[in-house]
Amino acid sequence: MSNVTQILQKFEGGDSSAAEQLLPLVYDDLRTLDALRLCH
């Protein structure tokens, strides 16, 4: 199970600090997707 999945499960379980842990893990991917979307 990936770290992202584990953090999402914590968030779903009510751990509000999980969102803060998630952002650094997915930030680069989100930036890449955003850049690709802006180019099209």
C-alpha positions as CSV (number, residue, x, y, z in Angstrom):
1,M,0.0,0.0,0.0
2,S,1.4,3.4,-0.9
3,N,2.0,6.3,1.5
4,V,-0.7,8.3,-0.3
5,T,-3.2,5.5,0.2
6,Q,-2.3,5.2,3.9
7,I,-2.6,8.9,4.4
8,L,-6.0,9.0,2.6
9,Q,-7.2,6.2,4.9
10,K,-6.2,8.2,7.9
11,F,-7.9,11.3,6.6
12,E,-11.1,9.3,6.0
13,G,-10.8,8.0,9.5
14,G,-10.9,11.5,10.9
15,D,-7.2,12.4,11.2
16,S,-7.2,16.0,10.1
17,S,-3.4,16.2,10.1
18,A,-3.3,13.7,7.3
19,A,-4.1,16.4,4.7
20,E,-0.9,18.2,5.7
21,Q,1.0,15.0,5.1
22,L,-0.6,14.4,1.7
23,L,0.2,17.7,0.0
24,P,4.0,17.3,-0.1
25,L,3.6,13.8,-1.6
26,V,1.3,14.9,-4.5
27,Y,2.4,18.5,-5.1
28,D,4.9,17.8,-7.9
29,D,2.4,15.6,-9.7
30,L,-0.3,18.2,-9.4
31,R,2.0,20.9,-10.8
32,T,2.9,18.6,-13.8
33,L,-0.8,17.9,-14.5
34,D,-1.6,21.6,-14.3
35,A,1.2,22.5,-16.7
36,L,0.0,19.9,-19.2
37,R,-3.5,21.1,-18.9
38,L,-2.5,24.7,-19.5
39,C,-0.6,23.7,-22.7
40,H,-3.7,22.1,-24.3
